[in-house]
């Protein structure tokens, strides 16, 4: 796996890292995502980290965003509403934990050029899911019930776990539509439930990545990591405050456009 980084330390300045982290964290706190799908193109395009290094850094910062976004959202979605749906969380985790382990293993074996292409393709797929998946959020009716729903939940969780590990993301962009369409969850509740599922899923992928030599990127970039993560925490707080203010009908299409543009930039990255 090719993991060399080409940007000088000066180009990875702390103000840009903090501002970028804060902006992405706000998006994550607002929607219920880790924000990593937006941070990854930034790490590759602006800060010029190699693909696998960017994925590992992305996952580390996503853990911070996910862990802080959940309590920041409690004013709108209380913990009681989350615990009432523990069965749904367990259903998705049954698949996502396995998917996260396998996905991280595949990522460490891919060549940099291939991983860039995979990342770009997944970003476009996520953009489509964000727009199409959330169009059906007004029904509130689960697509399946009983054992069929249980099996579908495990399969969906497995696929989401793989994508989350390959991109270093929390997986909320896929979890939220799944929670809404498959389980009939309210859009705001789905955002918080996705964070609960994402945290252990990401920890499993993170553990798998720790076996690869590219994991050393965390130690070599502690200052950058801490600054961008600090910005992310501030952003998630702001995003939590904005929850319910910004309409999804406006926000989601805009985010999808950003993802497509980011995918093009990642695809062209050398």
C-alpha positions in Angstrom: 0.0 0.0 0.0 1.4 3.4 -1.0 1.1 5.8 1.9 3.5 8.7 1.3 2.3 12.2 2.0 3.5 15.1 -0.3 2.3 18.2 1.4 4.7 20.2 3.6 3.8 20.8 7.3 3.2 24.5 6.5 0.4 23.6 4.1 -1.3 21.8 6.9 -1.8 24.9 8.9 -3.8 24.8 12.1 -6.3 27.6 11.3 -7.4 25.8 8.1 -7.6 22.5 10.1 -9.7 24.1 12.8 -12.1 25.9 10.5 -12.5 22.9 8.3 -13.2 20.7 11.3 -15.7 23.2 12.7 -17.6 23.5 9.4 -17.8 19.7 8.9 -18.7 19.1 12.6 -21.6 21.5 12.2 -22.9 19.5 9.3 -22.5 16.3 11.3 -24.3 17.7 14.4 -27.1 19.1 12.3 -27.9 16.0 10.3 -26.7 13.2 12.6 -23.6 12.3 10.6 -20.0 12.0 11.6 -19.2 14.5 8.8 -16.4 12.3 7.5 -17.8 12.0 4.0 -17.0 15.8 3.7 -13.8 15.6 5.7 -12.2 12.9 3.6 -12.0 14.8 0.4 -10.6 17.7 2.4 -7.9 15.6 3.9 -7.0 14.2 0.4 -7.5 17.3 -1.7 -6.5 20.3 0.5 -4.1 18.6 3.0 -2.8 16.0 0.5 -2.8 12.9 2.7 -2.5 9.6 0.9 -5.7 7.7 0.7 -5.3 5.2 3.5 -3.7 7.8 5.8 -6.7 10.1 5.1 -9.2 7.3 5.9 -7.5 6.5 9.3 -7.3 10.2 10.3 -10.9 10.6 9.1 -12.0 7.8 11.3 -10.2 9.1 14.4 -11.9 12.5 14.0 -15.2 11.0 13.2 -15.1 9.2 16.5 -14.8 12.6 18.2 -17.7 14.0 16.2 -20.0 11.1 16.8 -19.3 10.9 20.5 -20.0 14.7 21.0 -22.9 15.1 18.5 -25.2 12.6 20.4 -25.4 14.6 23.7 -25.6 17.9 21.8 -28.7 16.7 20.1 -30.5 15.6 23.3 -32.5 18.9 23.5 -34.4 17.7 20.5 -34.0 14.0 20.8 -33.8 12.9 24.4 -31.9 9.7 25.5 -35.2 8.1 26.5 -36.4 8.1 22.9 -33.1 6.4 22.0 -33.3 3.7 24.6 -36.8 2.9 23.7 -35.5 1.7 20.3 -32.6 -0.4 21.5 -33.9 -3.4 19.5 -33.3 -1.5 16.2 -29.8 -0.5 17.3 -29.0 -4.1 18.2 -30.4 -5.3 14.9 -28.2 -3.0 12.8 -25.1 -3.6 15.0 -25.4 -7.3 14.4 -24.3 -6.7 10.8 -22.4 -3.5 11.0 -19.7 -4.7 13.4 -18.8 -7.6 11.1 -18.9 -5.3 8.0 -16.6 -2.8 9.7 -14.0 -5.5 10.4 -14.0 -6.8 6.9 -14.1 -3.4 5.2 -11.0 -2.2 7.1 -9.2 -5.3 6.1 -9.9 -4.7 2.4 -8.9 -1.0 2.6 -5.4 -1.9 3.9 -4.9 -4.2 0.9 -5.9 -1.9 -1.9 -3.4 0.1 -3.9 -3.7 3.9 -3.4 -4.9 4.5 -6.9 -7.6 1.9 -6.5 -8.7 3.2 -3.1 -9.0 6.8 -4.5 -11.4 5.4 -7.2 -13.4 3.4 -4.6 -13.7 6.4 -2.4 -14.9 8.6 -5.2 -17.5 6.1 -6.3 -18.8 5.7 -2.8 -19.1 9.4 -2.3 -21.3 9.7 -5.4 -23.4 6.7 -4.1 -23.8 8.5 -0.7 -24.9 11.7 -2.5 -27.6 9.7 -4.3 -28.8 8.1 -1.0 -28.9 11.4 0.8 -31.3 12.8 -1.8 -33.3 9.8 -2.7 -33.4 8.1 0.7 -34.7 11.2 2.5 -37.4 11.9 0.0 -39.5 9.1 1.7 -39.1 10.4 5.2 -42.7 11.6 5.6 -44.4 8.1 5.6 -43.2 6.9 9.0 -44.1 3.3 8.0 -41.6 0.5 8.1 -40.9 -1.2 4.8 -40.8 -4.7 6.4 -41.8 -6.4 9.7 -41.0 -9.4 11.7 -38.2 -11.8 10.7 -37.9 -10.2 7.2 -37.1 -6.8 8.9 -34.6 -8.5 11.2 -32.7 -10.2 8.3 -32.8 -7.0 6.2 -31.4 -5.0 9.2 -28.5 -7.4 9.6 -27.7 -7.3 5.8 -28.0 -3.5 5.6 -25.9 -3.1 8.7 -23.2 -5.4 7.2 -23.1 -3.3 4.0 -23.0 0.0 5.9 -20.2 -1.3 8.1 -18.1 -2.1 5.1 -18.6 1.4 3.6 -18.0 3.0 6.9 -14.6 1.3 7.2 -13.6 1.9 3.6 -14.2 5.7 3.9 -13.4 6.1 7.6 -16.9 7.5 8.0 -19.6 7.1 10.7 -22.0 5.7 8.2 -24.9 8.0 9.1 -25.5 9.0 5.5 -26.6 5.3 4.9 -27.9 4.5 8.4 -30.4 7.4 8.4 -32.2 6.4 5.2 -32.2 2.7 6.4 -33.7 3.7 9.8 -36.4 5.8 8.1 -37.3 3.4 5.3 -36.8 0.0 6.9 -37.9 0.8 10.5 -40.1 3.8 10.0 -38.2 6.1 12.3 -38.7 9.8 12.5 -35.9 11.7 10.6 -34.6 13.4 13.8 -34.7 10.2 15.9 -33.0 8.4 13.0 -30.1 10.9 13.2 -29.5 10.1 16.8 -30.0 6.4 16.5 -27.5 6.4 13.6 -24.9 7.9 16.0 -25.5 5.2 18.5 -24.9 2.5 15.9 -22.0 4.3 14.4 -19.8 4.6 17.5 -19.2 0.9 18.2 -19.1 0.2 14.4 -16.3 2.7 14.0 -14.4 1.4 17.0 -14.3 -2.1 15.4 -12.9 -0.6 12.1 -10.4 1.5 14.1 -9.2 -1.6 15.9 -8.7 -3.4 12.6 -6.7 -0.4 11.1 -4.4 -0.4 14.1 -2.8 -3.6 12.7 -1.6 -1.8 9.6 1.6 0.3 9.4 -0.4 3.3 8.1 -1.9 3.6 11.6 1.3 5.5 12.5 -0.1 8.5 10.7 -2.0 9.3 13.9 1.2 9.6 15.9 3.0 11.7 13.3 0.1 14.2 13.0 -1.0 14.6 16.6 -1.2 18.4 16.5 -3.1 18.4 13.2 -5.5 15.7 14.5 -6.1 17.5 17.8 -6.7 20.9 16.2 -9.1 19.6 13.6 -10.9 17.4 16.2 -11.3 20.4 18.4 -12.9 22.3 15.6 -15.2 19.4 15.0 -16.4 19.4 18.6 -17.3 23.1 18.3 -19.0 22.4 15.0 -21.1 19.6 16.4 -22.3 21.9 19.2 -23.3 24.5 16.7 -25.0 21.9 14.5 -26.9 20.5 17.5 -28.2 24.0 18.2 -29.3 24.4 14.5 -31.1 21.1 14.5 -34.7 21.7 13.5 -33.9 25.2 12.2 -32.4 24.4 8.8 -34.9 22.5 6.6 -33.7 19.1 5.2 -35.4 20.0 1.9 -32.7 22.7 1.4 -29.8 21.2 3.2 -29.6 17.7 1.8 -29.5 18.6 -1.9 -26.8 21.1 -1.2 -24.8 18.4 0.7 -25.3 16.0 -2.2 -23.8 18.5 -4.7 -20.8 19.0 -2.4 -20.2 15.3 -2.3 -20.3 14.9 -6.0 -17.8 17.8 -6.5 -15.6 16.2 -3.8 -15.8 12.8 -5.6 -14.6 14.3 -8.8 -11.6 15.9 -7.0 -10.7 12.6 -5.3 -11.0 10.7 -8.5 -8.6 13.0 -10.2 -6.2 13.0 -7.2 -2.6 11.7 -7.9 
